[in-house]
Amino acid sequence: MTNTTHPETEVPAGAKTTLDINEIQRILPHRYPFLLIDRVVDMVPRERIVAIKNVTINEPFFQGHFPNLPIMPGVLIVEAIAQAGGALLLTEVVDRDQKLMVFTGIERARFRRPVLPGDQVRIEVDVKSWRMNAVRMEGKAFVDEKRVAEATVTCQLIPRARTQQAPDGTSVPPLQT
């Protein structure tokens, strides 16, 4: 996939532009029930990613949000935007197994339509700024070509601690966001 009008945005030969769920799980630390992207359908390194989330009635959040009127929580749509952006950033990080991508900000979040069981959410994330350890991204989520949500998110790459100390002095696994 190349952009003939802007040679500076061409995808390098051999660069991967899609990811299946197994490849996503090798990049992101998130797991069920909190992994919120199922497939990457397009990716331009350091610029843009398009991911898919298939929403089913089996999602655990539907039990309480809301009984008899299941709606995907908007904050989880924003999390899916951040996870897609994190997948894009982490593909560029050689030692990603030793790093975590954490949220540092959410701006201009808007929720326009409900996301329901059976919907397929298309998440489009464009990088607005990229520094060594931080990224600012603009994300939009669509169902059937209709925008359901949008947000600008900032994330930071931090070292993954081997263990952390609980208040009682015992070791606990590192926190992940």
FINUZA-35050 format. One record per residue: residue number from 1; x, y, z of N, C-alpha, C in turn; chain; residue in one letter. Coordinates in steps of 0.1 Angstrom, whole numbers. Example, Ala and Ser with C-alpha at 12.3 -4.5 7.8 and 13.67 -1.06 7.14 Angstrom:
# FINUZA-35050
+-----+-------+-------+-------+-------+-------+-------+-------+-------+-------+-----+------+
! seq !   n.X !   n.Y !   n.Z !  ca.X !  ca.Y !  ca.Z !   c.X !   c.Y !   c.Z ! mol ! type !
+-----+-------+-------+-------+-------+-------+-------+-------+-------+-------+-----+------+
!   1 !   132 !   -57 !    78 !   123 !   -45 !    78 !   132 !   -33 !    78 !   A !    a !
!   2 !   128 !   -22 !    71 !   137 !   -11 !    71 !   129 !     0 !    79 !   A !    s !
+-----+-------+-------+-------+-------+-------+-------+-------+-------+-------+-----+------+
# end
This chain:
# FINUZA-35050
+-----+-------+-------+-------+-------+-------+-------+-------+-------+-------+-----+------+
! seq !   n.X !   n.Y !   n.Z !  ca.X !  ca.Y !  ca.Z !   c.X !   c.Y !   c.Z ! mol ! type !
+-----+-------+-------+-------+-------+-------+-------+-------+-------+-------+-----+------+
!   1 !     8 !   -12 !     0 !     0 !     0 !     0 !     9 !    12 !     0 !   A !    m !
!   2 !     8 !    20 !   -10 !    16 !    32 !   -11 !     7 !    44 !   -14 !   A !    t !
!   3 !    12 !    56 !   -11 !     5 !    68 !   -14 !    13 !    75 !   -24 !   A !    n !
!   4 !     7 !    76 !   -36 !    15 !    81 !   -47 !    15 !    96 !   -47 !   A !    t !
!   5 !     6 !   103 !   -40 !     6 !   117 !   -40 !    15 !   123 !   -29 !   A !    t !
!   6 !    19 !   115 !   -19 !    28 !   119 !    -8 !    39 !   108 !    -6 !   A !    h !
!   7 !    50 !   109 !   -13 !    60 !    98 !   -12 !    65 !    97 !     3 !   A !    p !
!   8 !    64 !   107 !    11 !    69 !   106 !    24 !    61 !    97 !    33 !   A !    e !
!   9 !    48 !    94 !    29 !    39 !    85 !    37 !    39 !    71 !    31 !   A !    t !
!  10 !    47 !    68 !    22 !    47 !    54 !    17 !    51 !    44 !    27 !   A !    e !
!  11 !    44 !    33 !    27 !    47 !    22 !    36 !    59 !    15 !    30 !   A !    v !
!  12 !    70 !    13 !    39 !    82 !     6 !    34 !    78 !    -8 !    29 !   A !    p !
!  13 !    85 !   -12 !    19 !    83 !   -26 !    13 !    85 !   -36 !    24 !   A !    a !
!  14 !    75 !   -45 !    24 !    76 !   -56 !    34 !    70 !   -52 !    48 !   A !    g !
!  15 !    66 !   -39 !    50 !    59 !   -35 !    62 !    45 !   -42 !    63 !   A !    a !
!  16 !    42 !   -47 !    75 !    29 !   -53 !    77 !    19 !   -42 !    79 !   A !    k !
!  17 !     7 !   -44 !    72 !    -3 !   -34 !    73 !   -16 !   -40 !    79 !   A !    t !
!  18 !   -16 !   -52 !    83 !   -27 !   -59 !    90 !   -22 !   -67 !   101 !   A !    t !
!  19 !   -31 !   -70 !   111 !   -27 !   -78 !   122 !   -40 !   -87 !   126 !   A !    l !
!  20 !   -38 !  -100 !   128 !   -49 !  -108 !   133 !   -48 !  -108 !   148 !   A !    d !
!  21 !   -58 !  -115 !   155 !   -59 !  -114 !   169 !   -46 !  -120 !   176 !   A !    i !
!  22 !   -40 !  -130 !   170 !   -28 !  -136 !   176 !   -16 !  -126 !   176 !   A !    n !
!  23 !   -15 !  -118 !   165 !    -5 !  -108 !   164 !    -7 !   -97 !   173 !   A !    e !
!  24 !   -20 !   -93 !   174 !   -24 !   -82 !   184 !   -20 !   -86 !   198 !   A !    i !
!  25 !   -22 !   -99 !   202 !   -19 !  -103 !   215 !    -4 !  -104 !   218 !   A !    q !
!  26 !     4 !  -105 !   207 !    18 !  -105 !   209 !    23 !   -91 !   211 !   A !    r !
!  27 !    15 !   -81 !   207 !    19 !   -67 !   209 !    13 !   -60 !   221 !   A !    i !
!  28 !     0 !   -62 !   224 !    -7 !   -56 !   235 !    -7 !   -66 !   247 !   A !    l !
!  29 !    -6 !   -61 !   259 !    -7 !   -69 !   271 !   -21 !   -72 !   275 !   A !    p !
!  30 !   -31 !   -66 !   270 !   -45 !   -68 !   273 !   -50 !   -81 !   270 !   A !    h !
!  31 !   -59 !   -87 !   278 !   -65 !  -100 !   275 !   -80 !   -99 !   279 !   A !    r !
!  32 !   -87 !  -109 !   276 !  -101 !  -110 !   279 !  -103 !  -108 !   294 !   A !    y !
!  33 !  -112 !  -100 !   298 !  -123 !   -93 !   291 !  -120 !   -79 !   286 !   A !    p !
!  34 !  -107 !   -75 !   286 !  -103 !   -61 !   284 !   -96 !   -59 !   271 !   A !    f !
!  35 !   -94 !   -69 !   263 !   -88 !   -66 !   249 !  -100 !   -62 !   240 !   A !    l !
!  36 !   -99 !   -50 !   235 !  -111 !   -44 !   228 !  -109 !   -42 !   214 !   A !    l !
!  37 !   -99 !   -48 !   208 !   -97 !   -48 !   193 !   -95 !   -62 !   189 !   A !    i !
!  38 !  -102 !   -66 !   177 !  -101 !   -80 !   173 !   -92 !   -82 !   160 !   A !    d !
!  39 !   -90 !   -71 !   153 !   -83 !   -72 !   140 !   -78 !   -58 !   136 !   A !    r !
!  40 !   -67 !   -57 !   130 !   -62 !   -45 !   124 !   -63 !   -47 !   109 !   A !    v !
!  41 !   -70 !   -38 !   103 !   -73 !   -40 !    88 !   -64 !   -30 !    80 !   A !    v !
!  42 !   -58 !   -20 !    86 !   -49 !   -12 !    79 !   -40 !    -5 !    89 !   A !    d !
!  43 !   -27 !    -3 !    85 !   -18 !     4 !    94 !    -7 !    10 !    85 !   A !    m !
!  44 !    -4 !    23 !    88 !     7 !    30 !    82 !    16 !    34 !    94 !   A !    v !
!  45 !    28 !    29 !    95 !    36 !    31 !   107 !    37 !    46 !   111 !   A !    p !
!  46 !    36 !    48 !   124 !    37 !    62 !   130 !    27 !    72 !   125 !   A !    r !
!  47 !    17 !    67 !   117 !     7 !    77 !   112 !    -8 !    73 !   115 !   A !    e !
!  48 !   -11 !    60 !   112 !   -25 !    57 !   112 !   -27 !    42 !   114 !   A !    r !
!  49 !   -39 !    39 !   120 !   -42 !    25 !   122 !   -58 !    24 !   121 !   A !    i !
!  50 !   -63 !    13 !   115 !   -77 !    11 !   115 !   -79 !    -3 !   120 !   A !    v !
!  51 !   -87 !    -4 !   131 !   -90 !   -17 !   137 !  -105 !   -20 !   138 !   A !    a !
!  52 !  -108 !   -32 !   141 !  -122 !   -37 !   142 !  -124 !   -43 !   155 !   A !    i !
!  53 !  -136 !   -40 !   161 !  -141 !   -46 !   173 !  -154 !   -52 !   170 !   A !    k !
!  54 !  -156 !   -65 !   171 !  -168 !   -72 !   170 !  -175 !   -72 !   183 !   A !    n !
!  55 !  -187 !   -66 !   184 !  -194 !   -65 !   197 !  -205 !   -76 !   197 !   A !    v !
!  56 !  -204 !   -85 !   208 !  -214 !   -95 !   209 !  -221 !   -94 !   223 !   A !    t !
!  57 !  -232 !  -100 !   224 !  -240 !  -100 !   236 !  -232 !  -107 !   247 !   A !    i !
!  58 !  -222 !  -115 !   244 !  -214 !  -122 !   254 !  -204 !  -113 !   261 !   A !    n !
!  59 !  -203 !  -100 !   257 !  -194 !   -91 !   264 !  -198 !   -90 !   279 !   A !    e !
!  60 !  -189 !   -91 !   288 !  -193 !   -91 !   302 !  -199 !   -78 !   307 !   A !    p !
!  61 !  -196 !   -67 !   301 !  -202 !   -54 !   305 !  -217 !   -53 !   303 !   A !    f !
!  62 !  -222 !   -61 !   293 !  -236 !   -60 !   290 !  -245 !   -65 !   302 !   A !    f !
!  63 !  -240 !   -73 !   311 !  -248 !   -77 !   322 !  -253 !   -66 !   331 !   A !    q !
!  64 !  -244 !   -55 !   332 !  -248 !   -44 !   340 !  -250 !   -31 !   333 !   A !    g !
!  65 !  -248 !   -31 !   320 !  -248 !   -18 !   312 !  -256 !   -20 !   300 !   A !    h !
!  66 !  -268 !   -21 !   299 !  -278 !   -20 !   310 !  -287 !   -32 !   309 !   A !    f !
!  67 !  -292 !   -38 !   320 !  -301 !   -50 !   319 !  -313 !   -46 !   310 !   A !    p !
!  68 !  -316 !   -55 !   300 !  -327 !   -53 !   291 !  -325 !   -42 !   281 !   A !    n !
!  69 !  -314 !   -35 !   281 !  -310 !   -25 !   271 !  -295 !   -24 !   270 !   A !    l !
!  70 !  -289 !   -34 !   264 !  -274 !   -35 !   264 !  -268 !   -24 !   254 !   A !    p !
!  71 !  -259 !   -16 !   260 !  -252 !    -6 !   253 !  -238 !    -6 !   257 !   A !    i !
!  72 !  -229 !    -7 !   248 !  -214 !    -7 !   251 !  -210 !     6 !   257 !   A !    m !
!  73 !  -204 !     6 !   269 !  -200 !    18 !   276 !  -191 !    27 !   267 !   A !    p !
!  74 !  -194 !    40 !   267 !  -185 !    49 !   259 !  -171 !    49 !   263 !   A !    g !
!  75 !  -168 !    47 !   275 !  -154 !    47 !   280 !  -147 !    35 !   274 !   A !    v !
!  76 !  -154 !    24 !   271 !  -147 !    13 !   265 !  -144 !    15 !   250 !   A !    l !
!  77 !  -153 !    23 !   244 !  -150 !    27 !   230 !  -137 !    35 !   230 !   A !    i !
!  78 !  -136 !    45 !   239 !  -124 !    53 !   240 !  -112 !    44 !   243 !   A !    v !
!  79 !  -113 !    34 !   252 !  -103 !    24 !   255 !   -99 !    17 !   242 !   A !    e !
!  80 !  -108 !    13 !   234 !  -105 !     6 !   221 !   -97 !    15 !   212 !   A !    a !
!  81 !  -100 !    28 !   212 !   -93 !    38 !   204 !   -78 !    38 !   209 !   A !    i !
!  82 !   -77 !    38 !   223 !   -63 !    39 !   228 !   -56 !    26 !   226 !   A !    a !
!  83 !   -63 !    14 !   226 !   -56 !     1 !   224 !   -51 !     1 !   209 !   A !    q !
!  84 !   -60 !     5 !   200 !   -55 !     6 !   186 !   -43 !    14 !   184 !   A !    a !
!  85 !   -43 !    26 !   190 !   -32 !    35 !   190 !   -20 !    29 !   196 !   A !    g !
!  86 !   -22 !    22 !   207 !   -11 !    15 !   214 !    -5 !     4 !   205 !   A !    g !
!  87 !   -13 !    -3 !   198 !    -8 !   -13 !   189 !     1 !    -7 !   178 !   A !    a !
!  88 !    -4 !     4 !   173 !     4 !    11 !   163 !    18 !    16 !   169 !   A !    l !
!  89 !    18 !    22 !   181 !    30 !    26 !   187 !    39 !    15 !   190 !   A !    l !
!  90 !    33 !     4 !   196 !    42 !    -7 !   201 !    48 !   -15 !   190 !   A !    l !
!  91 !    42 !   -14 !   178 !    49 !   -21 !   167 !    62 !   -15 !   164 !   A !    t !
!  92 !    65 !    -3 !   168 !    77 !     4 !   166 !    87 !     2 !   177 !   A !    e !
!  93 !    83 !    -4 !   188 !    91 !    -6 !   200 !    97 !   -20 !   200 !   A !    v !
!  94 !   111 !   -20 !   199 !   118 !   -33 !   199 !   116 !   -41 !   212 !   A !    v !
!  95 !   117 !   -34 !   224 !   117 !   -41 !   237 !   103 !   -39 !   243 !   A !    d !
!  96 !    92 !   -40 !   235 !    78 !   -38 !   240 !    74 !   -47 !   251 !   A !    r !
!  97 !    81 !   -59 !   252 !    77 !   -68 !   264 !    82 !   -62 !   277 !   A !    d !
!  98 !    90 !   -52 !   277 !    95 !   -45 !   289 !    88 !   -32 !   291 !   A !    q !
!  99 !    78 !   -29 !   283 !    71 !   -15 !   283 !    56 !   -17 !   285 !   A !    k !
! 100 !    50 !    -7 !   290 !    35 !    -6 !   290 !    31 !     7 !   284 !   A !    l !
! 101 !    20 !     7 !   277 !    14 !    20 !   272 !     3 !    23 !   281 !   A !    m !
! 102 !     3 !    35 !   287 !    -7 !    39 !   296 !   -13 !    52 !   292 !   A !    v !
! 103 !   -26 !    54 !   295 !   -34 !    66 !   292 !   -28 !    77 !   300 !   A !    f !
! 104 !   -26 !    89 !   294 !   -23 !   101 !   302 !   -33 !   112 !   300 !   A !    t !
! 105 !   -42 !   110 !   290 !   -52 !   120 !   288 !   -63 !   116 !   278 !   A !    g !
! 106 !   -75 !   122 !   280 !   -86 !   120 !   271 !   -92 !   134 !   269 !   A !    i !
! 107 !   -93 !   138 !   257 !   -99 !   151 !   254 !  -110 !   150 !   244 !   A !    e !
! 108 !  -119 !   159 !   244 !  -129 !   160 !   234 !  -136 !   147 !   231 !   A !    r !
! 109 !  -139 !   139 !   241 !  -147 !   127 !   239 !  -161 !   130 !   236 !   A !    a !
! 110 !  -167 !   124 !   226 !  -181 !   126 !   222 !  -186 !   112 !   218 !   A !    r !
! 111 !  -199 !   110 !   223 !  -206 !    98 !   220 !  -218 !   101 !   213 !   A !    f !
! 112 !  -219 !    97 !   201 !  -230 !   101 !   192 !  -241 !    91 !   190 !   A !    r !
! 113 !  -238 !    79 !   191 !  -249 !    68 !   189 !  -245 !    56 !   198 !   A !    r !
! 114 !  -255 !    49 !   202 !  -251 !    37 !   210 !  -245 !    26 !   202 !   A !    p !
! 115 !  -236 !    18 !   208 !  -231 !     6 !   202 !  -238 !    -6 !   208 !   A !    v !
! 116 !  -243 !   -14 !   200 !  -252 !   -25 !   205 !  -246 !   -39 !   202 !   A !    l !
! 117 !  -251 !   -49 !   208 !  -246 !   -63 !   205 !  -249 !   -65 !   190 !   A !    p !
! 118 !  -240 !   -71 !   183 !  -241 !   -74 !   169 !  -234 !   -64 !   160 !   A !    g !
! 119 !  -231 !   -52 !   166 !  -224 !   -42 !   158 !  -209 !   -45 !   156 !   A !    d !
! 120 !  -204 !   -41 !   145 !  -190 !   -41 !   142 !  -184 !   -27 !   143 !   A !    q !
! 121 !  -176 !   -24 !   152 !  -170 !   -10 !   154 !  -157 !    -9 !   146 !   A !    v !
! 122 !  -157 !     1 !   137 !  -144 !     4 !   130 !  -138 !    15 !   136 !   A !    r !
! 123 !  -125 !    13 !   141 !  -118 !    23 !   149 !  -107 !    29 !   140 !   A !    i !
! 124 !  -107 !    42 !   138 !   -97 !    48 !   129 !   -90 !    58 !   138 !   A !    e !
! 125 !   -77 !    56 !   139 !   -68 !    64 !   148 !   -57 !    71 !   139 !   A !    v !
! 126 !   -56 !    84 !   140 !   -46 !    92 !   133 !   -36 !    98 !   144 !   A !    d !
! 127 !   -23 !    96 !   142 !   -13 !   102 !   151 !   -13 !   117 !   148 !   A !    v !
! 128 !   -13 !   125 !   159 !   -12 !   139 !   158 !     2 !   144 !   162 !   A !    k !
! 129 !     8 !   137 !   172 !    22 !   140 !   175 !    28 !   127 !   181 !   A !    s !
! 130 !    41 !   125 !   178 !    48 !   113 !   183 !    61 !   117 !   188 !   A !    w !
! 131 !    63 !   115 !   201 !    76 !   117 !   207 !    82 !   104 !   210 !   A !    r !
! 132 !    94 !   104 !   215 !   101 !    91 !   219 !    92 !    82 !   227 !   A !    m !
! 133 !    86 !    87 !   238 !    79 !    78 !   247 !    64 !    82 !   248 !   A !    n !
! 134 !    59 !    91 !   240 !    45 !    96 !   241 !    39 !    98 !   228 !   A !    a !
! 135 !    26 !    97 !   227 !    19 !    99 !   215 !     5 !   106 !   218 !   A !    v !
! 136 !     1 !   114 !   208 !   -12 !   121 !   209 !   -19 !   116 !   196 !   A !    r !
! 137 !   -31 !   111 !   198 !   -39 !   105 !   187 !   -53 !   110 !   187 !   A !    m !
! 138 !   -58 !   111 !   175 !   -72 !   114 !   173 !   -79 !   102 !   168 !   A !    e !
! 139 !   -89 !    97 !   175 !   -96 !    85 !   172 !  -111 !    87 !   169 !   A !    g !
! 140 !  -116 !    79 !   159 !  -130 !    80 !   156 !  -135 !    65 !   155 !   A !    k !
! 141 !  -147 !    63 !   160 !  -153 !    50 !   159 !  -166 !    50 !   151 !   A !    a !
! 142 !  -168 !    40 !   142 !  -179 !    40 !   133 !  -186 !    27 !   134 !   A !    f !
! 143 !  -199 !    27 !   132 !  -207 !    15 !   129 !  -215 !    17 !   117 !   A !    v !
! 144 !  -214 !     9 !   107 !  -221 !    11 !    94 !  -219 !    25 !    88 !   A !    d !
! 145 !  -206 !    29 !    88 !  -202 !    42 !    83 !  -208 !    54 !    90 !   A !    e !
! 146 !  -215 !    52 !   102 !  -220 !    63 !   110 !  -211 !    64 !   122 !   A !    k !
! 147 !  -206 !    77 !   125 !  -197 !    79 !   136 !  -205 !    77 !   149 !   A !    r !
! 148 !  -199 !    68 !   158 !  -206 !    66 !   170 !  -198 !    73 !   182 !   A !    v !
! 149 !  -185 !    75 !   180 !  -178 !    82 !   191 !  -165 !    87 !   185 !   A !    a !
! 150 !  -159 !    96 !   192 !  -146 !   102 !   189 !  -139 !   107 !   201 !   A !    e !
! 151 !  -126 !   107 !   201 !  -118 !   113 !   212 !  -104 !   115 !   208 !   A !    a !
! 152 !   -97 !   124 !   215 !   -83 !   126 !   214 !   -77 !   120 !   226 !   A !    t !
! 153 !   -68 !   111 !   224 !   -61 !   105 !   236 !   -46 !   107 !   235 !   A !    v !
! 154 !   -40 !   108 !   247 !   -26 !   108 !   248 !   -22 !    96 !   257 !   A !    t !
! 155 !   -11 !    90 !   253 !    -6 !    78 !   260 !     9 !    80 !   261 !   A !    c !
! 156 !    15 !    73 !   271 !    29 !    73 !   274 !    34 !    59 !   275 !   A !    q !
! 157 !    46 !    57 !   270 !    53 !    45 !   271 !    61 !    45 !   284 !   A !    l !
! 158 !    59 !    35 !   293 !    66 !    35 !   306 !    72 !    21 !   307 !   A !    i !
! 159 !    83 !    20 !   315 !    89 !     7 !   318 !    79 !    -2 !   326 !   A !    p !
! 160 !    79 !   -14 !   322 !    70 !   -24 !   329 !    78 !   -29 !   341 !   A !    r !
! 161 !    72 !   -27 !   353 !    79 !   -31 !   365 !    77 !   -46 !   366 !   A !    a !
! 162 !    88 !   -53 !   371 !    87 !   -68 !   373 !    76 !   -71 !   383 !   A !    r !
! 163 !    77 !   -64 !   395 !    66 !   -66 !   405 !    65 !   -52 !   412 !   A !    t !
! 164 !    54 !   -51 !   419 !    52 !   -39 !   427 !    49 !   -44 !   441 !   A !    q !
! 165 !    51 !   -35 !   451 !    48 !   -38 !   465 !    34 !   -34 !   469 !   A !    q !
! 166 !    27 !   -44 !   475 !    13 !   -41 !   480 !    15 !   -33 !   493 !   A !    a !
! 167 !     5 !   -27 !   498 !     6 !   -20 !   511 !    11 !   -29 !   523 !   A !    p !
! 168 !     8 !   -42 !   522 !    12 !   -51 !   533 !    26 !   -56 !   530 !   A !    d !
! 169 !    33 !   -51 !   520 !    47 !   -55 !   517 !    49 !   -67 !   508 !   A !    g !
! 170 !    38 !   -74 !   504 !    39 !   -85 !   495 !    40 !   -80 !   481 !   A !    t !
! 171 !    46 !   -89 !   472 !    47 !   -86 !   458 !    34 !   -88 !   451 !   A !    s !
! 172 !    31 !   -80 !   442 !    19 !   -81 !   433 !    23 !   -79 !   419 !   A !    v !
! 173 !    15 !   -85 !   409 !    18 !   -83 !   395 !    17 !   -68 !   392 !   A !    p !
! 174 !    24 !   -63 !   382 !    23 !   -49 !   378 !     9 !   -45 !   373 !   A !    p !
! 175 !     5 !   -33 !   376 !    -8 !   -28 !   371 !    -6 !   -25 !   356 !   A !    l !
! 176 !   -17 !   -28 !   349 !   -17 !   -25 !   335 !   -30 !   -17 !   332 !   A !    q !
! 177 !   -28 !    -7 !   323 !   -40 !     0 !   319 !   -42 !    -1 !   304 !   A !    t !
+-----+-------+-------+-------+-------+-------+-------+-------+-------+-------+-----+------+
# end
